């Protein structure tokens, strides 16, 4: 329960580092290097939490609105810019291209410099990219439209990590499923509005480019909102600020200076100390938990499949049902209705009952049904999109609610989320290119082969969800069952010290090496395909 006053200071969690001393008998607790992260026994005032929730989930509204107007405009972009399906794939995946690498660097920057600075930089890039892309519509320039999307990509994905860090900090790993569900619900509402209004914005005047200029105006309004959040966050007491690596590094130097003044020689075991430097310390990769590497590597291309279908659904409906572009846009937009209501409920289910990984398999089964209905039957597309909206409500939420449990340190969460997003964005580029090429080589430019590819990928994910659940539940030493437990049970187990140190939360050089090899290969393939079809 939130405190009723803003003056009650929470008790910080201390992550103590081994320190060896020479000479004097030092007070180890006072001199130990510590990572001051989230309050554990205390809590923030409810008013603060609600403000952070509102501002946090609003950070990416502009980029989300701008990106999701593209799907219903596919036929317009092809005709106005004189491009084919593969080249349209370069437009839809352009924001993901730079985010094959950038989220890792950006995530480290968020951890070191702070979410506030990071979110401002991201918002500026999103706005500039939206303006450049919109300017391309005035010139009917494919290069400008793609270039603007690339610039937008420098902020669009990292700003999502800002939201995740903000929610994880202000809610202290309590009710994360619910607040992440609320974030997902609002995000789907923005997608719904974007898809439903894309064609009307195009047809409002004789100039089709308003469908790109209006989202650019929304990105500017989003920038102003972000400025308000930064002012609000910095105006909180210092103990309530999100911890940063810069702060920890400054504290370490102050301790060293104090020890030097006292003539106390302290030798720190650097093998056990987290390094917090302005430039990325790649040894941080060696602290990433092995279970995270297992999940992120096995989920390669899965996010791209869902994103690819979301972007193509309007055109698929047009091709398979003969619908008008506007009607197809409205129908595909229905896919985002149910998540607005269901996502917070599903997140709350994770908090109260657990079973996060079970929903991975359940969601995959629903997606297979949706792809089959839309691609291989003539059933009403509206009904298929309603079913798809249920899958959308559950799609990313199990992973968003689980990653902070795998990586229970606020100062390293942005870095790990960056790796997750780098995998997802690299996979999205590959899927967009593959889907466009599969459609181009299919007689009549139909979607049979594209749908078959999507179904095959989701069949694989169905098996993976069961595998994750078995590792978590059956092999207790691997992850301790934390992904299956309810929030109440998990916190009780951790407080009682029964969880100990599960193997899945420990780093592994072999897992890290394998994960980096997969990511490097994926990035190379993504860039090669993008360059191949954008020139």
C-alpha positions as CSV (number, residue, x, y, z in Angstrom):
1,X,0.0,0.0,0.0
2,X,1.3,3.4,-0.9
3,X,2.5,5.8,1.7
4,X,0.2,8.7,2.4
5,X,3.0,11.2,2.5
6,X,5.8,12.1,0.2
7,X,8.3,12.3,3.0
8,X,8.5,8.6,4.0
9,X,11.7,7.4,2.6
10,X,11.9,3.7,1.5
11,X,14.5,1.3,2.6
12,X,17.0,0.8,-0.2
13,X,18.1,-2.7,-1.3
14,X,21.9,-3.1,-0.9
15,X,23.9,-5.3,-3.2
16,X,27.2,-5.7,-1.3
17,X,30.5,-6.3,-3.0
18,X,33.4,-8.1,-1.5
19,X,36.0,-5.7,-0.2
20,X,39.3,-6.7,1.4
21,X,41.2,-4.3,3.7
22,X,44.7,-3.8,4.7
23,X,45.9,-2.3,8.0
24,X,43.0,-0.9,10.0
25,X,39.9,-2.8,11.0
26,X,37.4,-1.0,8.7
27,X,33.6,-0.9,9.0
28,X,32.8,-3.1,6.0
29,X,29.2,-2.0,5.8
30,X,30.1,1.6,5.5
31,X,32.9,1.1,3.0
32,X,31.5,-1.7,0.9
33,X,30.8,-0.8,-2.7
34,X,27.0,-0.9,-3.1
35,X,24.4,-0.7,-5.8
36,X,21.5,1.3,-4.4
37,X,18.5,0.2,-6.4
38,X,14.8,-0.1,-5.8
39,X,13.1,0.3,-2.4
40,X,12.1,-3.1,-1.1
41,X,10.3,-2.7,2.2
42,X,9.0,0.8,1.5
43,X,6.8,2.2,-1.3
44,X,6.2,5.3,-3.2
45,X,3.1,7.5,-2.7
46,X,0.2,6.4,-4.9
47,X,0.0,9.9,-6.6
48,X,3.6,9.5,-7.7
49,X,3.0,6.0,-9.0
50,X,0.0,7.0,-11.0
51,X,1.8,10.0,-12.5
52,X,4.8,7.8,-13.5
53,X,2.4,5.2,-14.9
54,X,0.5,7.8,-17.0
55,X,3.7,9.5,-18.3
56,X,5.6,6.3,-18.7
57,X,3.1,4.6,-21.0
58,X,2.7,7.8,-23.0
59,X,6.4,8.0,-24.0
60,X,6.0,6.0,-27.2
61,X,2.6,7.2,-28.4
62,X,4.0,9.3,-31.2
63,X,6.3,6.7,-32.7
64,X,3.7,3.9,-32.4
65,X,1.0,6.1,-34.1
66,X,3.4,7.0,-36.9
67,X,4.6,3.4,-37.5
68,X,1.2,1.8,-37.6
69,X,-0.3,4.1,-40.2
70,X,1.9,2.4,-42.8
71,X,0.0,-1.0,-43.0
72,X,-3.3,0.4,-44.4
73,X,-1.3,2.7,-46.7
74,X,0.7,-0.1,-48.4
75,X,-1.1,0.1,-51.7
76,X,-0.9,3.9,-51.6
77,X,2.8,3.9,-50.9
78,X,3.4,1.3,-53.7
79,X,1.5,3.4,-56.3
80,X,2.7,6.9,-55.2
81,X,6.4,5.9,-54.8
82,X,6.5,3.4,-57.6
83,X,7.8,0.5,-55.5
84,X,7.2,-3.3,-55.2
85,X,6.4,-5.5,-52.2
86,X,10.0,-6.0,-51.2
87,X,10.7,-2.3,-51.2
88,X,7.6,-1.7,-49.1
89,X,9.2,-4.2,-46.7
90,X,12.2,-1.9,-46.4
91,X,9.9,1.0,-45.4
92,X,8.0,-1.0,-42.8
93,X,11.2,-2.4,-41.4
94,X,13.3,0.8,-41.6
95,X,12.7,1.8,-38.0
96,X,13.8,-1.7,-37.0
97,X,17.1,-1.6,-39.0
98,X,19.1,0.6,-36.7
99,X,17.6,-1.2,-33.8
100,X,19.4,-4.3,-34.6
101,X,22.3,-2.9,-32.6
102,X,21.2,0.4,-31.0
103,X,19.0,-1.0,-28.2
104,X,22.0,-2.6,-26.6
105,X,24.0,0.7,-26.6
106,X,20.9,2.7,-25.8
107,X,20.0,0.3,-22.9
108,X,23.4,0.7,-21.4
109,X,23.1,4.5,-21.8
110,X,19.8,4.4,-20.0
111,X,21.4,2.5,-17.2
112,X,24.4,4.8,-16.9
113,X,23.0,8.3,-17.6
114,X,19.4,7.8,-16.6
115,X,16.0,7.3,-18.2
116,X,15.2,11.0,-18.3
117,X,18.1,12.0,-20.6
118,X,17.6,8.9,-22.7
119,X,13.9,9.5,-23.3
120,X,14.5,13.1,-24.4
121,X,17.0,12.1,-27.0
122,X,14.7,9.3,-28.2
123,X,11.7,11.7,-28.5
124,X,13.8,14.2,-30.5
125,X,14.9,11.5,-33.0
126,X,11.3,10.2,-33.3
127,X,10.0,13.7,-34.2
128,X,12.8,14.5,-36.7
129,X,12.4,11.1,-38.4
130,X,8.6,11.6,-38.7
131,X,9.1,15.0,-40.3
132,X,11.7,13.7,-42.8
133,X,9.5,10.8,-43.7
134,X,6.5,13.1,-44.2
135,X,8.6,15.5,-46.3
136,X,9.2,12.5,-48.6
137,X,5.5,12.4,-49.4
138,X,5.7,15.9,-50.8
139,X,8.5,14.8,-53.2
140,X,7.1,11.3,-53.8
141,X,10.6,10.2,-52.7
142,X,11.1,6.6,-51.6
143,X,14.6,7.5,-50.3
144,X,13.3,10.3,-48.1
145,X,10.4,8.2,-46.7
146,X,12.9,5.3,-45.9
147,X,15.5,7.7,-44.5
148,X,13.0,9.3,-42.2
149,X,12.0,5.9,-40.8
150,X,15.6,5.1,-40.2
151,X,16.1,8.3,-38.2
152,X,12.9,7.6,-36.3
153,X,14.3,4.2,-35.5
154,X,17.1,5.8,-33.4
155,X,14.5,6.6,-30.8
156,X,11.4,4.4,-31.4
157,X,12.7,1.2,-29.8
158,X,14.9,2.5,-27.0
159,X,12.1,4.7,-25.8
160,X,10.1,1.5,-25.1
161,X,12.9,0.4,-22.8
162,X,12.5,3.8,-21.0
163,X,8.9,2.8,-20.3
164,X,9.9,-0.6,-19.0
165,X,12.5,0.9,-16.6
166,X,10.1,3.6,-15.4
167,X,7.4,1.1,-14.5
168,X,9.9,-1.4,-12.9
169,X,11.2,1.4,-10.7
170,X,8.1,3.1,-9.6
171,X,6.2,-0.1,-9.0
172,X,9.1,-2.0,-7.4
173,X,8.4,-5.3,-9.1
174,X,5.0,-5.3,-7.5
175,X,2.0,-5.6,-9.8
176,X,4.3,-5.5,-12.9
177,X,2.0,-7.8,-14.8
178,X,-0.9,-5.4,-14.3
179,X,1.0,-2.2,-15.2
180,X,2.7,-3.8,-18.2
181,X,-0.7,-5.0,-19.2
182,X,-2.0,-1.4,-19.0
183,X,0.9,-0.2,-21.1
184,X,0.2,-2.9,-23.7
185,X,-3.5,-2.0,-23.7
186,X,-2.9,1.7,-24.3
187,X,-0.4,0.8,-27.0
188,X,-3.0,-1.3,-28.7
189,X,-5.4,1.6,-28.5
190,X,-2.9,3.8,-30.3
191,X,-2.4,1.2,-32.9
192,X,-6.2,0.9,-33.3
193,X,-6.5,4.6,-33.8
194,X,-3.6,4.7,-36.2
195,X,-4.9,1.9,-38.5
196,X,-8.5,3.2,-38.4
197,X,-7.5,6.7,-39.3
198,X,-4.7,6.1,-41.9
199,X,-6.9,6.0,-45.0
200,X,-9.3,8.8,-43.8
201,X,-6.2,11.0,-43.3
202,X,-5.0,10.1,-46.8
203,X,-8.4,10.9,-48.3
204,X,-9.2,14.0,-46.2
205,X,-7.6,16.2,-49.0
206,X,-6.2,15.6,-52.5
207,X,-2.8,15.3,-50.9
208,X,-2.1,11.7,-49.6
209,X,0.9,12.9,-47.6
210,X,-1.3,14.1,-44.7
211,X,-1.4,10.5,-43.6
212,X,2.3,11.0,-42.8
213,X,2.2,14.7,-41.7
214,X,-0.5,14.3,-39.0
215,X,1.5,11.5,-37.3
216,X,4.5,13.9,-37.3
217,X,2.4,16.5,-35.5
218,X,1.5,13.8,-32.9
219,X,5.2,13.1,-32.4
220,X,5.8,16.7,-31.6
221,X,3.0,16.7,-29.0
222,X,4.6,13.5,-27.6
223,X,7.9,15.4,-27.3
224,X,6.2,18.1,-25.2
225,X,4.7,15.4,-22.9
226,X,8.1,13.9,-22.4
227,X,9.5,17.2,-21.4
228,X,6.9,17.4,-18.7
229,X,7.8,13.9,-17.4
230,X,11.5,14.8,-17.2
231,X,10.7,17.9,-15.2
232,X,8.4,16.0,-12.9
233,X,10.9,13.1,-12.3
234,X,13.8,15.5,-11.6
235,X,11.6,17.4,-9.1
236,X,11.2,14.3,-6.9
237,X,13.4,13.9,-3.8
238,X,16.8,12.4,-4.7
239,X,16.0,9.1,-2.9
240,X,13.1,8.6,-5.3
241,X,15.2,9.0,-8.5
242,X,15.8,5.9,-10.7
243,X,19.3,4.7,-9.8
244,X,22.0,5.2,-12.5
245,X,25.4,3.8,-13.2
246,X,26.8,7.4,-13.2
247,X,25.5,7.9,-9.6
248,X,27.0,4.6,-8.5
249,X,30.4,5.5,-10.1
250,X,30.3,8.9,-8.4
251,X,29.5,7.3,-5.0
252,X,32.4,4.8,-5.5
253,X,34.9,7.7,-6.1
254,X,33.7,9.5,-3.1
255,X,34.2,6.4,-0.9
256,X,37.7,6.0,-2.3
257,X,38.5,9.7,-1.6
258,X,37.2,9.4,1.9
259,X,39.3,6.3,2.5
260,X,42.4,8.0,1.1
261,X,41.9,10.9,3.5
262,X,41.7,8.5,6.4
263,X,44.9,6.8,5.3
264,X,43.0,3.5,4.9
265,X,44.2,1.1,2.2
266,X,41.4,-0.8,0.6
267,X,41.8,-3.4,-2.1
268,X,38.7,-4.0,-4.0
269,X,38.2,-7.4,-5.7
270,X,37.3,-6.1,-9.2
271,X,36.1,-9.5,-10.3
272,X,33.0,-9.2,-8.2
273,X,32.4,-5.4,-8.7
274,X,29.9,-4.1,-11.2
275,X,31.7,-1.6,-13.4
276,X,29.8,1.6,-14.2
277,X,31.5,3.6,-16.9
278,X,30.3,6.2,-19.4
279,X,31.4,4.0,-22.3
280,X,29.8,0.5,-22.6
281,X,31.6,-2.1,-20.5
282,X,31.1,-5.3,-22.5
283,X,31.9,-7.4,-19.4
284,X,28.3,-6.6,-18.5
285,X,27.4,-9.2,-21.1
286,X,29.0,-11.8,-18.9
287,X,26.4,-11.0,-16.2
288,X,23.3,-11.7,-18.3
289,X,21.5,-14.7,-17.0
290,X,21.6,-17.9,-18.9
291,X,17.8,-18.4,-19.0
292,X,17.4,-15.0,-20.6
293,X,19.9,-16.1,-23.4
294,X,18.0,-19.3,-23.8
295,X,14.6,-17.5,-24.2
296,X,15.9,-14.7,-26.5
297,X,17.8,-17.0,-28.8
298,X,14.9,-19.4,-29.2
299,X,12.4,-16.5,-29.8
300,X,14.4,-15.3,-32.9
301,X,11.9,-14.2,-35.6
302,X,8.8,-14.7,-33.5
303,X,8.2,-11.0,-32.7
304,X,8.8,-10.3,-36.4
305,X,6.1,-12.8,-37.5
306,X,3.5,-11.0,-35.3
307,X,4.6,-7.6,-36.4
308,X,4.8,-8.6,-40.0
309,X,1.2,-9.9,-39.9
310,X,0.0,-6.8,-38.1
311,X,1.5,-4.7,-40.8
312,X,0.2,-6.8,-43.7
313,X,-3.2,-7.8,-42.3
314,X,-5.0,-4.9,-44.1
315,X,-3.5,-5.8,-47.5
316,X,-4.1,-9.5,-46.9
317,X,-7.7,-8.9,-46.3
318,X,-7.8,-6.7,-49.5
319,X,-6.2,-9.5,-51.6
320,X,-8.1,-12.4,-50.2
321,X,-11.5,-10.8,-49.8
322,X,-11.5,-8.0,-52.4
323,X,-12.3,-5.4,-49.7
324,X,-11.6,-1.7,-50.3
325,X,-8.4,-0.3,-48.6
326,X,-10.5,1.7,-46.1
327,X,-12.7,-1.3,-45.1
328,X,-9.6,-3.5,-44.8
329,X,-8.0,-0.9,-42.6
330,X,-11.0,-0.8,-40.3
331,X,-11.2,-4.6,-40.2
332,X,-7.5,-5.0,-39.4
333,X,-7.8,-2.4,-36.7
334,X,-10.3,-4.5,-34.9
335,X,-7.3,-6.7,-34.0
336,X,-6.4,-4.1,-31.3
337,X,-9.8,-3.8,-29.6
338,X,-9.7,-6.7,-27.2
339,X,-6.1,-6.0,-25.9
340,X,-7.4,-2.7,-24.6
341,X,-9.5,-4.5,-22.0
342,X,-7.8,-8.0,-21.8
343,X,-4.1,-7.0,-21.5
344,X,-4.4,-5.5,-18.0
345,X,-6.6,-8.5,-16.9
346,X,-4.0,-11.0,-18.2
347,X,-1.2,-9.0,-16.5
348,X,-3.2,-9.2,-13.3
349,X,-3.6,-12.9,-13.8
350,X,0.2,-13.3,-13.9
351,X,0.5,-11.3,-10.7
352,X,-2.2,-13.3,-8.8
353,X,-1.8,-16.8,-10.3
354,X,1.4,-17.0,-12.3
355,X,1.8,-19.5,-15.2
356,X,3.4,-16.9,-17.5
357,X,5.1,-19.4,-19.9
358,X,1.9,-21.4,-20.4
359,X,0.4,-18.4,-22.2
360,X,3.3,-18.5,-24.7
361,X,2.0,-21.8,-26.1
362,X,-1.7,-20.7,-25.8
363,X,-1.0,-17.5,-27.8
364,X,0.9,-19.4,-30.5
365,X,-2.1,-21.8,-31.0
366,X,-4.4,-18.8,-31.4
367,X,-2.1,-17.2,-33.9
368,X,-2.0,-20.4,-36.0
369,X,-5.8,-20.4,-36.1
370,X,-5.9,-16.8,-37.1
371,X,-3.3,-17.2,-39.9
372,X,-5.1,-20.2,-41.3
373,X,-8.6,-18.5,-41.2
374,X,-7.3,-15.3,-42.9
375,X,-5.0,-16.9,-45.4
376,X,-6.7,-20.2,-46.4
377,X,-10.5,-19.6,-46.0
378,X,-13.1,-17.1,-47.0
379,X,-14.5,-16.7,-43.5
380,X,-15.5,-13.3,-42.3
381,X,-12.3,-11.3,-41.8
382,X,-13.8,-9.4,-39.0
383,X,-14.2,-12.5,-36.9
384,X,-10.7,-13.6,-37.6
385,X,-9.4,-10.2,-36.5
386,X,-11.4,-10.4,-33.2
387,X,-9.6,-13.7,-32.5
388,X,-6.3,-12.1,-33.5
389,X,-7.0,-9.3,-31.0
390,X,-7.1,-11.9,-28.2
391,X,-3.7,-13.3,-29.3
392,X,-2.3,-9.7,-29.4
393,X,-3.4,-9.2,-25.9
394,X,-1.3,-12.1,-24.7
395,X,1.6,-12.0,-27.2
396,X,4.5,-10.0,-25.6
397,X,3.1,-9.8,-22.1
398,X,4.5,-13.1,-20.7
399,X,8.0,-12.0,-21.7
400,X,7.6,-8.4,-20.5
401,X,6.4,-9.6,-17.1
402,X,9.2,-12.2,-16.8
403,X,12.3,-10.4,-17.8
404,X,12.4,-8.2,-14.7
405,X,12.2,-11.4,-12.7
406,X,15.1,-13.0,-14.5
407,X,17.2,-9.8,-14.1
408,X,16.4,-8.4,-10.7
409,X,18.7,-5.3,-10.8
410,X,17.4,-1.9,-11.9
411,X,20.8,-0.7,-13.0
412,X,21.2,-3.5,-15.5
413,X,17.6,-3.9,-16.7
414,X,17.9,-1.4,-19.6
415,X,21.0,-3.3,-20.9
416,X,19.1,-6.6,-20.9
417,X,16.0,-5.1,-22.4
418,X,18.2,-3.7,-25.1
419,X,19.5,-7.1,-26.0
420,X,15.9,-8.4,-26.1
421,X,14.8,-5.6,-28.4
422,X,17.9,-6.0,-30.6
423,X,16.9,-9.6,-31.2
424,X,13.3,-8.6,-31.9
425,X,14.2,-5.8,-34.3
426,X,16.7,-7.9,-36.2
427,X,14.1,-10.6,-36.6
428,X,11.5,-8.1,-37.7
429,X,13.7,-6.8,-40.5
430,X,14.4,-10.4,-41.7
431,X,10.7,-11.4,-41.5
432,X,9.6,-8.2,-43.4
433,X,12.1,-8.9,-46.2
434,X,11.3,-12.6,-46.4
435,X,7.6,-12.0,-46.4
436,X,7.9,-9.4,-49.2
437,X,10.1,-11.7,-51.2
438,X,7.8,-14.7,-50.7
439,X,4.9,-12.7,-52.0
440,X,6.8,-11.4,-55.0
441,X,7.7,-15.0,-56.1
442,X,4.1,-16.3,-55.6
443,X,1.9,-16.3,-58.7
444,X,-0.5,-13.4,-58.6
445,X,1.3,-11.8,-55.6
446,X,-0.9,-13.7,-53.2
447,X,-0.1,-14.5,-49.6
448,X,-0.2,-18.4,-49.5
449,X,3.5,-18.8,-48.9
450,X,3.7,-15.9,-46.5
451,X,0.9,-17.4,-44.4
452,X,2.6,-20.9,-44.5
453,X,5.8,-19.3,-43.2
454,X,4.0,-17.6,-40.4
455,X,2.1,-20.8,-39.4
456,X,5.4,-22.8,-39.3
457,X,7.1,-20.2,-37.0
458,X,4.2,-20.2,-34.5
459,X,4.1,-24.0,-34.5
460,X,7.7,-23.9,-33.3
461,X,6.8,-21.3,-30.6
462,X,4.0,-23.5,-29.3
463,X,6.6,-26.2,-28.5
464,X,9.0,-23.6,-27.0
465,X,6.4,-22.3,-24.6
466,X,5.9,-25.8,-23.2
467,X,9.7,-26.2,-23.0
468,X,10.1,-23.0,-21.0
469,X,7.4,-24.1,-18.6
470,X,9.0,-27.4,-18.0
471,X,12.4,-25.8,-17.2
472,X,10.8,-23.4,-14.8
473,X,8.4,-25.9,-13.0
474,X,10.1,-29.2,-13.2
475,X,13.8,-28.2,-12.9
476,X,13.4,-26.1,-9.8
477,X,17.1,-25.5,-9.5
478,X,17.2,-23.9,-12.9
479,X,14.8,-21.0,-12.2
480,X,13.1,-21.9,-9.0
481,X,9.6,-21.8,-10.5
482,X,9.5,-17.9,-10.3
483,X,7.7,-17.7,-13.7
484,X,5.0,-20.1,-12.6
485,X,4.5,-18.6,-9.1
486,X,2.1,-15.8,-8.2
487,X,3.6,-12.5,-7.1
488,X,2.6,-13.1,-3.5
489,X,4.2,-16.6,-3.4
490,X,7.3,-15.4,-5.2
491,X,7.9,-12.5,-2.8
492,X,7.3,-14.8,0.2
493,X,9.8,-17.3,-1.1
494,X,12.4,-14.7,-1.8
495,X,11.9,-13.0,1.6
496,X,12.2,-16.4,3.4
497,X,15.5,-17.1,1.5
498,X,14.1,-20.3,0.0
499,X,14.7,-19.3,-3.6
500,X,18.5,-19.2,-3.0
501,X,20.4,-18.7,-6.2
502,X,18.8,-20.7,-9.1
503,X,21.0,-21.7,-12.0
504,X,18.9,-19.9,-14.6
505,X,19.6,-16.5,-13.0
506,X,23.4,-17.1,-13.1
507,X,25.5,-16.1,-16.1
508,X,27.3,-18.5,-18.3
509,X,30.1,-17.8,-20.7
510,X,28.9,-20.6,-23.1
511,X,25.4,-19.2,-23.1
512,X,26.7,-15.7,-23.7
513,X,29.0,-16.7,-26.5
514,X,26.1,-18.6,-28.2
515,X,23.7,-15.7,-27.8
516,X,26.1,-13.2,-29.2
517,X,26.9,-15.5,-32.2
518,X,23.1,-15.8,-33.0
519,X,22.6,-12.0,-32.6
520,X,25.6,-11.2,-34.8
521,X,24.4,-13.5,-37.5
522,X,20.9,-12.1,-37.3
523,X,22.2,-8.5,-37.6
524,X,24.3,-9.3,-40.6
525,X,21.4,-11.1,-42.4
526,X,19.1,-8.2,-41.6
527,X,21.4,-5.5,-43.0
528,X,22.2,-7.5,-46.1
529,X,18.6,-8.1,-46.9
530,X,17.7,-4.5,-46.2
531,X,20.5,-3.1,-48.4
532,X,19.6,-5.7,-51.1
533,X,16.0,-4.5,-51.4
534,X,16.3,-0.8,-50.6
535,X,18.7,0.0,-53.4
